[in-house]
Amino acid sequence: MDASPGSTLAAEDLICRSIIETRGMPVCDALKVEWANGLDVIRREGTAGATRFRDGARRHGDFSNI
């Protein structure tokens, strides 16, 4: 995720929603909910992040080109 306040708040909202939705569920069911809730972020940011990593960003402790 990028470090903008909007994305940070969205991530916190997702975490809170996930905790509320999965409370008391069997672990297997809770993990399915976690996976479903995380798919949007993976689709939105995963490919772009993987491409940046492929192109050298953040490798070997280098965070200068994020």
N, C-alpha and C positions, 0 to 999 in steps of 0.2 A: 504494500500500500504506500501511496505517497504520504508525505508528512503534512499535508494541508489540514487545517482545522476541520473542514467538512468531512474529509475521509476518516479522520480520527474519531469524530463524533459518530459517524456511521458505523465504524467498527465497534465502538463501545455499545451502541444501540443493538447491534447484532449479537454481541456477547450477552448482554442483559436479556434479550429476547430468548436466546438459546437456553440460558439458565432457567428461565421461567418455564419454557416449553418442555424441558426435559426432566424437571424435578420429579423424582419418584418413579421415573420410567426404568424398566429393565435396561441394562447397559446396551444390549444389542439394538433395542429400539431407539435409545437416546443417540447412539452413534449414527443411526440412519438419519435422524433429524439434523444432527450436526453436519453431516455430509450434504444434505439437501440445502441447508442454510448457507453453506460455504461455496456452493457451486457458482453462484453469481460472481463472487469475488475472483474465483479461479478463472472464470471465462473473461471477466473484465480486465484483470491485471496479470494473470499468469503467463499468457503468451508474450505480452510485451516485456515482462520481467525476464522471462527465459531468453528472449531475443537479446536483451541488453547484456545478460550474463554471457551468452554465446559470443557476443561481440567484445567481451573483455571487461565489462563493468563489474566492479566489486571483487575481482579475482585477486588473490594473493594479498588480501588486506587493503587493497587500493579502493578507497571510497571517494576519490577526488572527482570522478566522472560519473556521478549518479544522475 
